[in-house]
């Protein structure tokens, strides 16, 4: 890896690719980034030493800033809205103010060059994504020599901050990832994922948890929750105060939840159809049998919602009516605009994945985590480098970030099928476009009331794409839009009195819906629980114990599967 910054040439795409290679090489040597094919045919070998890679990155940053200063006059004041440079220290010393101005001016120049490039919108968006990764990495805030805050901390502490930063660096090196929180402060089943319940069913793919009632009576129809399989389920059960699971139980629902297995090589053969049949449909049948109900209410979150909708479409094709309602949280069924994740999926990349793990194998959770982090590198990567390694500040305990660091593996065949049929070819939305579990899938045959929730600032499931589900499902739909992003928008308990949400009658176009929607202060949870109660049936006595004769209790919640760490 050279420390010399390539100067833009007419081949802007190749130049961006070279810079992107540098940043990815550093991350790969940390063990956090996937190993994609080289972006240029003459790519230099990836460094195997993290220390060497870190030194190379620092040298590259310093040389980049020097060349910026040499070729671009900083005539504009620094953008004070950029929170990386919000501290007074960046403005008090003209040298650092000048570095920021050069950086921001050069970044503006490069973004403008991409905007003017004579390429189609898709390729332009890909260039912008790659350029953003490079510009984020190149920030003066990320380098000790150009970060006045870090330098002042070092002076004030007599160098102790640098010693502590190195300790944190080596600690992260041993773990193989950048720590975002105090991981020793949490333990699954002790202070996260603590809602009382029992595992009442398991197979090689998932465990099914039945949560203990907290009301004397419950609705006769149980609620089945299908979380995403790319993360651990306890994002829905972090702490008692922000647990969607505990909230639903308190509303008088018998709640069942799928706990997906953190797969190993032994499960590397599992396919999408297995997740539908052995995962969702098996959970539906078990919940119905234990509750003694003909039909259930079902909720799916993110890709869990995609799997749930596919399962209900398979059941509909078989003539089986097992759901009374459907709730989809930040879920895509139509992938026409999958956001920035879609920029990373192309035929060449997918063909390589299919060749490597499509017939069997495991996609490591760490790779997925790095992809999601790269979408918001200035929130999920670089602040932890700056605060930890440069300033010597250990990250505080934060339950959500503990969950975010708890990686989950996926079987290669399942992952490849999902990428091809959803992200690349967008065939799930087409009636009969896919055959799953031997059935032609058509979401239009899901003729049950549906509650569709999206988050307005979601960078993983764009809200307008989630809105497209209202045109695919066969039953009456209600659409609710919440403030904030993919996680914070969903996990918004009423007691917190945060944010707002929008409600309104479903129409043809998402923007027209928003223009006519009513803004309601606070959480969307009460809106959903009022709607769910109308589909949950009569009140009956709460069960005295979990499970049934056919499905006895296996172990207490949260169960073994969620505690398995990604290898």
Beta strands, then each sheet from edge to edge (+ up, - down):
strand 1: 197-202
strand 2: 206-211
strand 3: 217-219
strand 4: 223-226
strand 5: 255-260
strand 6: 296-301
strand 7: 323-329
strand 8: 362-363
strand 9: 410-411
strand 10: 435-436
strand 11: 439-440
strand 12: 449-455
strand 13: 477-482
strand 14: 500-504
strand 15: 518-521
strand 16: 539-541
strand 17: 555-556
sheet 1: 15+ 14- 13+ 12+ 7+ 6+ 4+ 5+ 2- 1+ 17-
sheet 2: 3+ 16-
sheet 3: 8+ 9-
sheet 4: 10+ 11-
end
